[in-house]
Amino acid sequence: MKGTQIHLAGTTEAVTLLREGWAVLVEQLGVRKATEFAILLERGQGDSVEDITRYWGETSIDEMRARILSWKQ
C-alpha cells in the first residue's frame, strides 16, 4: 500500500467502505468510542491516511483484525 493512492470519494465503493468501516468500529469499540475515534481523525493535523498507512504499513487486513482483537483482551 506504500505509495498507493486510492481515489474513492463520491463513489459507491467509498460509501460501502465507509459503512463497513463504521460497522467494524462500532462492533469493536461501541458507538461512543467509535465516534470519539472518528472525531480524533477529523481534528487531527496533517494527513490521517498517511499516518494510518505509516502505522500499519503492509499489514494485511486479517493481521490488523487479529492485532486489534488482541488489544481488547
C-alpha positions in Angstrom: 0.0 0.0 0.0 3.0 2.2 0.4 2.9 4.9 -2.2 -0.5 3.8 -3.4 -3.2 6.4 -3.9 -6.8 5.4 -3.6 -9.5 7.7 -5.1 -12.9 6.6 -3.8 -14.5 9.9 -2.9 -18.1 10.1 -4.2 -18.2 6.5 -5.4 -20.4 3.6 -4.5 -17.2 1.9 -3.3 -16.4 4.8 -1.0 -19.9 4.7 0.6 -19.7 0.9 1.0 -16.2 1.2 2.6 -17.4 4.0 5.0 -20.4 1.9 6.1 -18.3 -1.3 6.6 -15.6 0.6 8.4 -18.2 2.3 10.7 -19.8 -1.0 11.4 -16.5 -2.6 12.4 -15.6 0.4 14.6 -19.0 0.3 16.4 -18.8 -3.5 16.8 -15.3 -3.4 18.3 -15.4 -0.1 20.2 -19.1 0.7 20.8 -20.8 3.8 19.4 -19.3 6.2 21.9 -15.6 5.2 21.3 -16.1 4.8 17.6 -17.5 8.4 17.4 -14.5 9.6 19.5 -12.1 7.9 17.2 -13.8 9.5 14.1 -13.6 12.9 15.8 -10.0 12.5 16.6 -9.2 11.7 12.9 -11.2 14.7 11.8 -9.5 17.1 14.3 -6.0 15.7 13.6 -3.4 17.8 11.9 -1.8 16.5 8.7 -2.9 13.6 6.6 -4.6 10.9 8.7 -4.4 8.5 5.8 -0.6 8.9 5.7 -0.5 8.4 9.5 -2.5 5.2 9.3 -0.5 3.9 6.4 2.7 4.6 8.2 1.4 2.8 11.3 0.1 -0.3 9.6 2.4 -0.4 6.6 1.9 -3.6 4.5 -0.1 -5.4 7.3 -2.9 -7.5 5.9 -6.5 -6.8 7.0 -6.5 -10.2 8.8 -3.4 -9.3 10.7 -4.9 -5.9 11.6 -8.1 -7.5 12.9 -6.1 -10.1 14.9 -4.0 -7.3 16.5 -7.0 -5.1 17.3 -8.9 -8.0 18.8 -5.8 -8.9 21.0 -5.9 -5.3 22.3 -9.4 -5.8 23.6 -8.3 -8.7 25.9 
